[in-house]
């Protein structure tokens, strides 16, 4: 099973001197998840099921990103979206698919 760093669902935090924004909506969702991300460095994102199975992986470019993740084919349940920046910051959000 994968390891997750779960933090509180605040939309904005500071990493060093830089603002880091990571927001996922709507939550719960049954069709599309929208992911807003802002940070000076890009990174990569992953969507995992509750049992740690990797569902989707994606690249996050530097700057502001609005990413759409289709979830209509996923079974109902709890999932985790995590973003790891290229300089090592990690943020995870719990999402519910219904």
PAKOL-981239 format. One record per residue: residue in one letter; x negated, y negated, z of N, C-alpha, C in turn; residue number from 1. Coordinates in steps of 0.02 Angstrom, whole numbers, plus 32768, in hexadecimal, padded with zeros to 4 digits. Example, Ala and Ser with C-alpha at 12.3 -4.5 7.8 and 13.67 -1.06 7.14 Angstrom:
// residues 2
residuo,n_X,n_Y,n_Z,ca_X,ca_Y,ca_Z,c_X,c_Y,c_Z,num
A,7D6C,811C,8186,7D99,80E1,8186,7D6C,80A5,8186,1
S,7D7E,8070,8162,7D54,8035,8165,7D7B,7FFE,818A,2
END
This chain:
// residues 98
residuo,n_X,n_Y,n_Z,ca_X,ca_Y,ca_Z,c_X,c_Y,c_Z,num
X,7FD6,803B,8000,8000,8000,8000,7FD4,7FC2,8000,1
X,7FE7,7F8E,7FDA,7FC0,7F51,7FD5,7FC0,7F28,8014,2
X,7F90,7EFB,801A,7F8A,7ECE,8053,7FA4,7E8A,803E,3
X,7FCE,7E6C,8068,7FEB,7E2B,8058,7FDB,7DFA,8090,4
X,7FCD,7DBC,807D,7FC8,7D86,80AD,800A,7D60,80A8,5
X,8033,7D66,80DA,8075,7D45,80D8,8071,7D06,8102,6
X,8083,7CCF,80E2,8082,7C90,8107,80C9,7C74,8109,7
X,80D1,7C3E,812F,8113,7C1F,8134,8126,7BFE,80F2,8
X,8166,7BFB,80E2,817C,7BE5,80A1,817B,7B99,8098,9
X,8147,7B78,80AF,8141,7B31,80A2,812C,7B27,805A,10
X,8144,7AF2,803B,8137,7AE8,7FF5,80F2,7ACA,7FE7,11
X,80D8,7AA4,8016,8099,7A81,800B,806B,7A8C,8047,12
X,802C,7A98,8039,7FFA,7A9C,806E,7FB9,7A82,8052,13
X,7F88,7A7B,807D,7F47,7A61,8068,7F13,7A98,806A,14
X,7EED,7A9D,8035,7EB5,7ACB,8031,7E78,7A9F,8027,15
X,7E4E,7A9A,805A,7E18,7A69,8057,7E36,7A24,8056,16
X,7E24,79FC,8025,7E40,79B9,801E,7E78,79B6,7FEB,17
X,7E8B,79EF,7FD0,7EB9,79F0,7F97,7EFD,7A0A,7FA9,18
X,7F2F,79EF,7F89,7F74,7A06,7F94,7F80,7A46,7F6D,19
X,7FA3,7A75,7F8C,7FB3,7AB6,7F6F,7FFF,7ABD,7F74,20
X,8020,7AC5,7F3B,8069,7ACB,7F3A,807B,7B0F,7F1C,21
X,80A8,7B33,7F3E,80BE,7B74,7F25,8106,7B7D,7F3C,22
X,8135,7B7C,7F0D,817C,7B80,7F1D,819D,7BB2,7EEE,23
X,81C9,7BDB,7F0A,81ED,7C0E,7EE2,8238,7C03,7EEE,24
X,825E,7C02,7EB8,82A7,7BF9,7EBE,82C8,7C18,7E81,25
X,8309,7C26,7E80,8333,7C2B,7EBC,8320,7C6A,7EE3,26
X,832E,7C68,7F21,831E,7CA1,7F4C,8357,7CA9,7F7E,27
X,8381,7CDC,7F76,837C,7D16,7F4A,838B,7D06,7F01,28
X,8376,7D34,7ED6,8380,7D2C,7E8E,8398,7D6E,7E70,29
X,83B9,7D6A,7E36,83CC,7DA8,7E14,83BD,7DA5,7DC9,30
X,83A0,7D6E,7DB2,8393,7D67,7D6A,834C,7D50,7D5D,31
X,833C,7D12,7D70,82F9,7CF6,7D66,82E1,7CD7,7DA7,32
X,82A0,7CE0,7DB4,827F,7CBC,7DEA,8256,7C85,7DCA,33
X,8258,7C4A,7DE7,822F,7C12,7DD0,81FA,7C06,7E04,34
X,81BD,7C00,7DED,8184,7BF7,7E19,8163,7BB5,7E07,35
X,8162,7B86,7E36,813D,7B48,7E2D,80FC,7B4D,7E52,36
X,80C5,7B3B,7E31,8084,7B41,7E4E,805B,7B05,7E3A,37
X,8037,7AE8,7E6B,8009,7AB2,7E5B,7FCA,7ABB,7E85,38
X,7F92,7ABB,7E64,7F51,7ABB,7E85,7F1D,7AAB,7E50,39
X,7EE5,7A8D,7E64,7EB3,7A78,7E32,7E93,7AB3,7E0E,40
X,7E8E,7AEC,7E30,7E72,7B28,7E12,7EAB,7B58,7E03,41
X,7EA5,7B7C,7DCD,7ED6,7BAF,7DBD,7ECA,7BEE,7DE7,42
X,7EEA,7C23,7DD2,7EE3,7C62,7DF5,7F0C,7C97,7DD4,43
X,7F23,7CC6,7DFC,7F4E,7CFA,7DE1,7F85,7D08,7E12,44
X,7FBD,7D20,7DF8,7FF6,7D30,7E22,800A,7D78,7E18,45
X,802C,7D92,7E4B,8044,7DD7,7E49,8088,7DDB,7E6A,46
X,80B3,7E04,7E4E,80F3,7E15,7E6C,80F0,7E5E,7E81,47
X,80FA,7E6A,7EC2,80F9,7EAF,7EDD,813D,7EC0,7EFC,48
X,814C,7F00,7EFA,8187,7F18,7F1F,8174,7F1D,7F68,49
X,81A6,7F2A,7F92,819B,7F30,7FDA,816A,7F68,7FEB,50
X,8169,7F9C,7FC2,813B,7FD4,7FD0,80F6,7FCA,7FB1,51
X,80E9,7F8F,7F94,80A6,7F7F,7F7A,809C,7F8D,7F30,52
X,80CE,7FA5,7F0D,80C7,7FB3,7EC6,80C2,7F72,7E9F,53
X,808F,7F6D,7E74,8087,7F32,7E4A,80BC,7F32,7E13,54
X,80E4,7EFD,7E12,811A,7EF8,7DE1,8103,7ECE,7DA5,55
X,80E2,7E96,7DB4,80CC,7E68,7D7F,808F,7E43,7D96,56
X,8065,7E31,7D66,8028,7E0A,7D74,8025,7DD3,7D40,57
X,800F,7D97,7D54,800D,7D5F,7D26,7FD5,7D2F,7D39,58
X,7FBF,7D08,7D08,7F8A,7CD6,7D12,7FAB,7C93,7D21,59
X,7F8D,7C6E,7D4F,7FA5,7C2B,7D60,7F6E,7BFA,7D4C,60
X,7F7F,7BCE,7D1D,7F4F,7B9D,7D05,7F45,7B65,7D38,61
X,7F0D,7B41,7D36,7F03,7B08,7D63,7F38,7AD2,7D57,62
X,7F46,7AAC,7D8C,7F77,7A77,7D87,7FBD,7A90,7D99,63
X,7FF0,7A6E,7D7F,8035,7A80,7D8E,804D,7AB6,7D5E,64
X,806C,7AE9,7D79,8087,7B1F,7D50,80CF,7B2D,7D66,65
X,80FA,7B3A,7D36,813D,7B52,7D43,8143,7B94,7D1F,66
X,8147,7BCA,7D45,8146,7C0D,7D29,818B,7C2D,7D34,67
X,81A4,7C4F,7D01,81E4,7C73,7D07,81D5,7CBE,7D08,68
X,81F3,7CE0,7D38,81EA,7D28,7D3E,822E,7D49,7D39,69
X,823B,7D70,7D04,827B,7D92,7CFF,8280,7DCB,7D32,70
X,82B7,7DCD,7D56,82C1,7E00,7D8A,8302,7E26,7D82,71
X,8327,7E1A,7D4C,8368,7E3A,7D44,8363,7E86,7D3F,72
X,832B,7EA1,7D29,8323,7EE9,7D22,8308,7F0A,7D61,73
X,82F8,7EE2,7D95,82DC,7EFF,7DD3,8314,7F16,7E01,74
X,8308,7F4C,7E26,8339,7F61,7E58,833F,7F2C,7E90,75
X,8378,7F28,7EAE,8381,7EFA,7EE7,8350,7F0C,7F1E,76
X,8337,7EDA,7F40,8309,7EE7,7F77,82DD,7EAC,7F86,77
X,82AB,7EB8,7FB0,827C,7E84,7FC5,823B,7E8D,7F9D,78
X,8221,7E56,7F85,81E4,7E54,7F5D,81B7,7E1D,7F78,79
X,8178,7E1F,7F64,8148,7DEB,7F78,8126,7DD0,7F3A,80
X,8123,7D8E,7F35,80FB,7D6D,7F01,80C0,7D4D,7F23,81
X,8085,7D5D,7F0A,8048,7D3F,7F27,8020,7D1D,7EF0,82
X,8000,7CE7,7F03,7FD2,7CC4,7ED7,7F8F,7CC0,7EFA,83
X,7F5B,7CD4,7ED7,7F16,7CCD,7EEF,7EF3,7C9D,7EC0,84
X,7EDA,7C65,7EDB,7EB7,7C35,7EB1,7E70,7C4E,7EA4,85
X,7E51,7C32,7E71,7E0D,7C47,7E5F,7DDB,7C36,7E95,86
X,7DEC,7C08,7EC3,7DBE,7BF9,7EF9,7DD2,7C1B,7F3B,87
X,7E00,7C4B,7F37,7E0E,7C76,7F70,7E4A,7C67,7F9B,88
X,7E6F,7C30,7F8E,7EAC,7C23,7FB6,7EE2,7C55,7FA2,89
X,7F06,7C6F,7FD3,7F3B,7CA0,7FC6,7F7C,7C88,7FE6,90
X,7FB2,7C8C,7FC0,7FF4,7C7C,7FDC,8025,7CB1,7FC3,91
X,8052,7CC5,7FEF,8083,7CF9,7FDE,80C9,7CE2,7FF3,92
X,80FA,7CF1,7FCA,813F,7CE2,7FD9,8167,7D23,7FD4,93
X,8195,7D2B,8004,81C4,7D63,8001,8200,7D4D,7FD8,94
X,8216,7D78,7FA9,8251,7D6A,7F81,8281,7DA5,7F85,95
X,82BF,7D95,7F7F,82F4,7DC7,7F81,8315,7DCA,7F3C,96
X,8318,7E06,7F20,833B,7E11,7EE1,837C,7E34,7EF2,97
X,83B4,7E16,7EDC,83F5,7E35,7EEA,841C,7E45,7EAB,98
END
